[in-house]
Amino acid sequence: MSSLQEGPLDEAGIALAPVSHGAYRLWDRERVLFVGMTSGTRTLRSELMRHWRGDFGHTQRASHFDWLAAATTGEAHEHYLSLYLSSGLRAEPGTGVARTRANGAGPSSGPAAAAGGSFAGRTGGTPGPGGGKPGTT
């Protein structure tokens, strides 16, 4: 597994992200806003640039990101699941809206411990090969 890398969500930080497949998290200081992955011809750099430009709305306010590069989309999906499950976000069944665990507690330590309600994945909140895209599993 590749090591977790990070950078600020700005042009200089995004320029350091590889032009490869992978999975990533967007953070607003100590809170996870979004967990995503690449697919098709999209790369970590191109996806991060889309968030920075505001293509997805709320994720433009992210302060920084972290990522795991992958050689294949299958490996990107494995990384996505790892990042999603460690983020403290959990999808509420049938809503696509991710919240912290039912008791309100996220992971016991680290930056993800402060994760609050947020959307995860691209447009849904469930981890799937399509990065949470509706209609994919």
C-alpha positions, 0 to 999 in steps of 0.5 A: 500500500502506498503511504498517505500524502497530503497538501493544501487544497490550492493550486500549489498543493494540487500540483503535487498530487500525482496524475494517477488513480487513487483515493482522497479525503478533503478536510475542513481543518480537522473535519472530513468533508468528503471521501472520493476516488478516481475512475475512468480517465480522471486522476487524483490531480484532476479530481482535486482540481474539480473540487478546488474550482467548486464543481461540487459545491460544499467541498470547495471550502476544504482546507487540505486533502490527503490521498493514496495513489493507486496503480489501478482502479481496483486498488483505488477502490481498496484505498477508498474503502480504507479512507472512508471507513477510517474517516468516521463517516457513515451513510444513513441508509437510503439517504446518501448522507453520511454522519458520524457513528450512531452514538455520535462518536467517530474514531477514538483519535486523530483528525477523523475523530472530529468528523461531523455530518457530511456527504461522502463519496461523489454524490452518495454516501455508500462505499462502492466501486463507483466512488458512491455514484448512484447506480453503481455497486 
